[in-house]
Amino acid sequence: IGFTEMATKKAQEGKSVIANLQEVLKASYRAKDLVQQILTFSRQRETGKQPILLQPIVEEAFKLLRASFPTTITLHMELSPTAGPVLANATQIHQVIMNLATNAEFAMRGKAGTLKVTLQEFHLNDTITNHLPGLPQGDYVRLTMTDSGKGIPSELQSKIFDPFFTTKHVGEGSGMGLAVTHGIVTDHGGAIEVQSQPGQGTTFILYFPRTAECLQEPASLPLLSSHGRGTVLFIDDEPAIVAAGQAMLSELGYDVWPFTDSREALEVFRTHAQDIDVVVSDQTMPASTGEVLAKHMLEIRPSIPIILCTGFSHTMNEEKALAMGIRVFLRKPYRIQDLAEAIQCALPQPR
């Protein structure tokens, strides 16, 4: 993410490469969000939802999928721009679309096929709710995905949303895709139904309650702001992350002392503790964890601002980090803006 953000900034205005880099960034941010969703799901925390339109999410998902679909599959999309908004988590909706589309592609693998995707507003009344128990009457956004694949036998249709159920061979799928999809749709107050006959393809129909809440302004790509001055001790055992961190922070105006060995970093800190303005350290490293490194540094200089970065750790969380004197707990992967804001937050504010 960091290297791509810097490349976007340095690319000349108007060049087509900027548009390409922005697509890479959008995919990277989506992947970052997906990682966070997995971590959030593992901690069983409620995910944030906001009013969104489904049309741009469907379009973005299929922009990614087109490259992986075989040329034998024809894609038809009929997306109503007025369908919505719904109160949803964009990353989870993106995951639902990817799961269903991937299943459809697999069902049509090895032969010519058609995948039709429609998005429209839909009013649910008494007649329709009879076969959708649990859904109240009202306005919904209906997403339909129909493939011309081999279909699903009727005796299996009641099992397809069960965790780990799959008709694929070993190595072709985990059996979790539809279970996760069902869970996400249900968590959004919606419902999902399947219509299929062997040899005639499969249709998945998803219902999401329409919301009256106003849409929020879409977030723009981050700009390189939050420039600063000072010396940053940057520690991570992965050379690529150190290189990216050094490049990002140098771009922001900081003097960076990079290290891949936490023991070497600690020795330098012992000698130059008063010359360093802030420490940025990874948590999981072979020689010493960021937690242990931070304890030693705080013993040497109790006022040193420390930013602890981690993707996932069984032994460290934000509450514990702040309690031991760490100024900022930063989740990986992070953007330039995230790192810049973390440093500004960690450093003492001028009076």
C-alpha positions as CSV (number, residue, x, y, z in Angstrom):
1,I,0.0,0.0,0.0
2,G,2.7,2.4,1.0
3,F,4.8,2.1,-2.2
4,T,1.6,2.4,-4.4
5,E,0.5,5.6,-2.5
6,M,3.9,7.1,-3.1
7,A,4.0,6.1,-6.8
8,T,0.5,7.7,-7.2
9,K,1.8,10.9,-5.7
10,K,4.9,11.0,-7.9
11,A,3.1,10.1,-11.2
12,Q,2.5,13.0,-13.4
13,E,-1.0,14.5,-13.4
14,G,-3.1,13.3,-16.3
15,K,-1.1,10.2,-17.0
16,S,-3.1,7.0,-17.4
17,V,-0.8,5.3,-14.9
18,I,-2.5,7.3,-12.1
19,A,-5.8,5.7,-12.8
20,N,-4.1,2.2,-12.8
21,L,-2.4,2.9,-9.5
22,Q,-5.7,4.1,-8.0
23,E,-7.3,0.8,-9.0
24,V,-4.4,-1.0,-7.2
25,L,-4.9,1.2,-4.2
26,K,-8.7,0.5,-4.1
27,A,-8.0,-3.3,-4.3
28,S,-5.3,-2.9,-1.6
29,Y,-7.7,-1.0,0.7
30,R,-10.4,-3.6,0.1
31,A,-7.9,-6.4,1.0
32,K,-6.9,-4.5,4.1
33,D,-10.5,-4.2,5.1
34,L,-11.0,-7.9,4.5
35,V,-8.2,-8.8,6.8
36,Q,-9.7,-6.5,9.4
37,Q,-13.1,-8.2,9.0
38,I,-11.5,-11.6,9.6
39,L,-9.9,-10.3,12.7
40,T,-13.1,-8.6,13.8
41,F,-15.1,-11.8,13.2
42,S,-12.5,-13.9,15.2
43,R,-13.0,-11.5,18.1
44,Q,-16.8,-11.6,17.6
45,R,-17.1,-7.8,17.5
46,E,-19.9,-6.1,15.8
47,T,-18.9,-4.6,12.4
48,G,-19.8,-1.0,11.6
49,K,-22.5,-0.3,9.0
50,Q,-23.4,2.9,7.2
51,P,-25.8,3.9,4.4
52,I,-24.3,2.8,1.1
53,L,-25.4,2.1,-2.5
54,L,-24.9,-1.4,-3.7
55,Q,-24.4,-0.5,-7.4
56,P,-20.7,0.7,-7.1
57,I,-19.8,-2.2,-4.9
58,V,-21.2,-4.7,-7.4
59,E,-19.4,-2.9,-10.3
60,E,-16.1,-2.9,-8.4
61,A,-16.3,-6.6,-7.5
62,F,-17.0,-7.6,-11.1
63,K,-14.2,-5.4,-12.3
64,L,-11.9,-7.5,-10.2
65,L,-13.6,-10.8,-11.2
66,R,-13.5,-10.2,-15.0
67,A,-9.8,-10.7,-15.1
68,S,-10.1,-14.2,-13.5
69,F,-13.2,-15.3,-15.4
70,P,-12.6,-17.5,-18.5
71,T,-13.5,-15.9,-21.8
72,T,-16.2,-18.6,-22.2
73,I,-18.3,-16.9,-19.6
74,T,-20.5,-14.0,-20.7
75,L,-21.4,-11.4,-18.0
76,H,-24.7,-9.4,-18.1
77,M,-25.4,-6.8,-15.5
78,E,-28.6,-4.7,-15.0
79,L,-27.9,-2.5,-12.1
80,S,-30.4,0.2,-11.1
81,P,-28.6,3.3,-9.8
82,T,-31.6,4.1,-7.6
83,A,-31.5,0.8,-5.8
84,G,-30.8,1.8,-2.2
85,P,-29.4,2.9,0.0
86,V,-29.0,0.1,2.5
87,L,-27.4,0.1,5.9
88,A,-24.4,-2.2,5.4
89,N,-20.8,-2.9,5.7
90,A,-19.3,-2.4,2.2
91,T,-16.4,-4.8,2.7
92,Q,-18.8,-7.6,3.8
93,I,-21.1,-7.0,0.9
94,H,-18.1,-7.1,-1.5
95,Q,-17.2,-10.5,0.1
96,V,-20.8,-11.8,-0.5
97,I,-20.6,-10.8,-4.2
98,M,-17.2,-12.4,-4.6
99,N,-18.3,-15.6,-3.0
100,L,-21.4,-16.0,-5.1
101,A,-19.7,-15.1,-8.3
102,T,-16.8,-17.4,-7.7
103,N,-19.3,-20.3,-7.1
104,A,-21.1,-19.4,-10.3
105,E,-17.9,-19.4,-12.3
106,F,-17.0,-22.9,-10.8
107,A,-20.4,-24.2,-11.8
108,M,-19.9,-23.1,-15.4
109,R,-16.2,-24.2,-15.6
110,G,-15.3,-26.1,-18.7
111,K,-18.1,-24.9,-20.9
112,A,-19.7,-21.7,-22.3
113,G,-21.9,-20.0,-19.8
114,T,-23.7,-16.8,-18.8
115,L,-23.8,-15.0,-15.5
116,K,-26.6,-12.5,-15.1
117,V,-26.6,-10.0,-12.3
118,T,-29.5,-7.7,-11.5
119,L,-30.0,-5.0,-8.8
120,Q,-33.3,-3.4,-8.2
121,E,-35.6,-1.9,-5.6
122,F,-38.3,-4.3,-4.4
123,H,-41.4,-4.1,-2.1
124,L,-42.0,-7.1,0.1
125,N,-45.7,-7.8,0.8
126,D,-47.7,-10.5,2.6
127,T,-47.7,-12.8,-0.4
128,I,-44.0,-12.8,-0.9
129,T,-43.0,-12.9,2.8
130,N,-44.7,-16.3,3.1
131,H,-41.7,-18.0,1.6
132,L,-39.2,-15.6,3.3
133,P,-40.0,-16.1,7.0
134,G,-38.6,-13.6,9.3
135,L,-38.5,-10.7,6.8
136,P,-41.0,-7.9,7.6
137,Q,-42.9,-6.1,4.9
138,G,-41.3,-3.1,3.4
139,D,-38.9,-1.8,0.9
140,Y,-35.8,-3.8,0.0
141,V,-32.9,-3.9,-2.4
142,R,-32.8,-7.2,-4.3
143,L,-29.6,-8.5,-5.7
144,T,-30.0,-11.5,-8.1
145,M,-27.3,-13.6,-9.5
146,T,-28.2,-16.3,-12.1
147,D,-25.7,-18.7,-13.7
148,S,-26.2,-21.3,-16.5
149,G,-24.2,-23.9,-14.7
150,K,-24.9,-27.5,-13.7
151,G,-27.4,-26.6,-11.0
152,I,-27.9,-28.0,-7.5
153,P,-29.9,-31.2,-6.8
154,S,-33.0,-30.5,-4.7
155,E,-31.8,-32.8,-1.9
156,L,-28.7,-30.7,-1.4
157,Q,-30.3,-27.2,-1.5
158,S,-31.1,-27.3,2.2
159,K,-27.5,-28.0,3.1
160,I,-25.5,-25.6,0.9
161,F,-25.4,-22.9,3.6
162,D,-24.0,-25.3,6.3
163,P,-20.4,-24.6,7.3
164,F,-17.9,-26.9,5.5
165,F,-20.5,-28.4,3.2
166,T,-19.2,-28.7,-0.3
167,T,-19.6,-30.8,-3.4
168,K,-16.1,-29.8,-4.7
169,H,-13.1,-32.0,-4.6
170,V,-10.4,-31.7,-2.0
171,G,-8.4,-28.5,-2.7
172,E,-11.1,-26.9,-4.7
173,G,-12.9,-25.2,-1.8
174,S,-13.3,-25.0,1.9
175,G,-17.1,-25.2,2.0
176,M,-17.3,-21.9,4.0
177,G,-18.1,-19.5,1.2
178,L,-21.9,-19.9,1.2
179,A,-22.0,-20.2,5.0
180,V,-20.2,-16.9,5.4
181,T,-22.4,-15.4,2.7
182,H,-25.6,-16.5,4.6
183,G,-24.2,-15.2,7.9
184,I,-23.4,-11.8,6.4
185,V,-26.8,-11.3,4.7
186,T,-28.6,-12.4,7.9
187,D,-26.5,-10.0,10.0
188,H,-27.7,-7.2,7.7
189,G,-31.3,-8.0,8.4
190,G,-31.8,-9.6,5.0
191,A,-32.5,-13.0,3.6
192,I,-31.1,-15.2,0.8
193,E,-32.9,-17.8,-1.2
194,V,-31.8,-20.3,-3.9
195,Q,-33.6,-21.5,-7.0
196,S,-32.0,-24.3,-8.9
197,Q,-32.6,-27.4,-11.0
198,P,-29.9,-29.8,-12.2
199,G,-28.8,-28.9,-15.7
200,Q,-30.6,-25.6,-15.7
201,G,-28.4,-23.4,-13.6
202,T,-28.8,-21.6,-10.2
203,T,-30.2,-18.3,-9.0
204,F,-29.4,-16.7,-5.7
205,I,-31.7,-13.9,-4.6
206,L,-30.5,-11.6,-1.8
207,Y,-32.8,-9.1,0.0
208,F,-31.4,-6.2,1.9
209,P,-33.7,-3.7,3.8
210,R,-33.7,-0.3,2.3
211,T,-32.7,2.5,4.8
212,A,-34.0,6.0,5.1
213,E,-30.6,7.2,6.4
214,C,-28.7,9.7,4.2
215,L,-25.7,8.6,2.2
216,Q,-22.3,9.7,3.5
217,E,-19.8,11.4,1.3
218,P,-17.4,8.8,-0.2
219,A,-13.9,8.9,1.2
220,S,-11.3,10.2,-1.2
221,L,-7.9,8.6,-1.7
222,P,-5.6,9.8,1.1
223,L,-3.2,12.6,0.3
224,L,0.3,12.9,1.6
225,S,-0.3,15.4,4.4
226,S,0.7,15.5,8.1
227,H,4.3,16.4,7.3
228,G,6.6,16.6,10.3
229,R,10.1,16.8,11.6
230,G,12.1,14.6,13.9
231,T,13.9,11.3,14.2
232,V,12.0,8.1,13.9
233,L,13.5,4.7,15.0
234,F,11.7,2.2,12.8
235,I,11.9,-1.5,13.6
236,D,10.4,-4.5,11.7
237,D,11.9,-7.9,11.0
238,E,10.6,-7.8,7.4
239,P,13.0,-5.9,5.1
240,A,10.2,-4.9,2.7
241,I,8.2,-3.3,5.5
242,V,11.3,-1.5,6.7
243,A,12.0,-0.2,3.2
244,A,8.4,1.0,2.8
245,G,8.3,2.6,6.2
246,Q,11.6,4.4,5.6
247,A,10.4,5.7,2.2
248,M,7.0,6.8,3.6
249,L,8.4,8.6,6.6
250,S,11.2,10.2,4.6
251,E,8.6,11.5,2.2
252,L,6.8,13.1,5.1
253,G,9.9,14.9,6.2
254,Y,11.2,12.6,9.0
255,D,14.8,11.4,9.6
256,V,14.4,7.6,9.7
257,W,16.8,5.1,11.5
258,P,15.6,1.7,10.1
259,F,16.3,-1.7,11.7
260,T,15.3,-5.3,11.0
261,D,17.0,-6.6,14.2
262,S,15.3,-5.5,17.4
263,R,18.4,-6.2,19.4
264,E,20.5,-3.9,17.3
265,A,17.7,-1.3,17.5
266,L,17.8,-1.5,21.3
267,E,21.5,-1.0,21.5
268,V,21.3,2.1,19.3
269,F,18.5,3.4,21.5
270,R,20.6,2.9,24.7
271,T,23.3,5.1,23.2
272,H,21.0,7.7,21.4
273,A,17.8,7.7,23.5
274,Q,17.7,11.5,23.7
275,D,18.3,11.9,19.9
276,I,15.2,9.9,19.0
277,D,11.8,11.5,18.9
278,V,9.5,8.5,18.3
279,V,9.8,4.7,18.0
280,V,7.7,2.7,15.5
281,S,8.0,-1.0,16.2
282,D,6.4,-4.2,15.0
283,Q,5.0,-6.5,17.7
284,T,5.9,-10.0,16.3
285,M,9.6,-10.4,15.7
286,P,12.0,-13.4,16.2
287,A,14.6,-11.8,18.5
288,S,12.2,-9.8,20.7
289,T,8.6,-8.9,20.6
290,G,7.6,-5.2,20.3
291,E,6.2,-5.4,23.8
292,V,9.5,-6.5,25.4
293,L,11.4,-4.0,23.3
294,A,9.0,-1.2,24.4
295,K,9.5,-2.2,28.1
296,H,13.3,-1.9,27.8
297,M,13.1,1.4,26.0
298,L,10.6,2.9,28.5
299,E,13.0,1.8,31.3
300,I,15.8,3.7,29.6
301,R,13.6,6.8,28.8
302,P,10.1,6.7,30.3
303,S,8.9,9.6,28.1
304,I,9.8,8.1,24.8
305,P,6.7,8.0,22.4
306,I,6.3,4.5,21.1
307,I,3.9,3.3,18.3
308,L,3.3,-0.5,18.3
309,C,2.2,-2.0,15.0
310,T,0.6,-5.4,14.6
311,G,-1.5,-7.4,12.2
312,F,-2.6,-9.9,14.8
313,S,-1.3,-11.0,18.2
314,H,-2.7,-13.4,20.8
315,T,-0.7,-11.6,23.6
316,M,-1.1,-7.9,22.8
317,N,-4.1,-5.7,22.3
318,E,-4.7,-1.9,22.3
319,E,-5.9,-1.8,25.9
320,K,-2.8,-3.7,27.2
321,A,-0.4,-1.6,25.0
322,L,-1.8,1.7,26.3
323,A,-1.7,0.5,29.9
324,M,2.1,-0.2,29.6
325,G,2.9,3.2,28.3
326,I,2.8,2.7,24.5
327,R,1.3,5.9,22.9
328,V,-0.4,4.5,19.8
329,F,-1.5,1.0,18.8
330,L,-1.5,0.8,15.0
331,R,-3.1,-2.1,13.0
332,K,-1.2,-3.4,10.0
333,P,-1.4,-3.0,7.1
334,Y,-1.6,0.8,7.3
335,R,-1.6,3.7,4.8
336,I,0.8,6.6,4.8
337,Q,-1.9,8.8,6.3
338,D,-2.5,6.2,9.1
339,L,1.3,6.2,10.0
340,A,1.5,10.0,9.7
341,E,-1.4,10.5,12.1
342,A,-0.1,7.9,14.5
343,I,3.2,9.8,14.8
344,Q,1.5,13.1,15.2
345,C,-0.7,11.6,17.9
346,A,2.3,10.0,19.7
347,L,4.5,13.1,19.7
348,P,4.0,15.8,22.4
349,Q,1.9,18.6,21.1
350,P,3.5,22.0,21.0
351,R,2.0,24.5,23.5
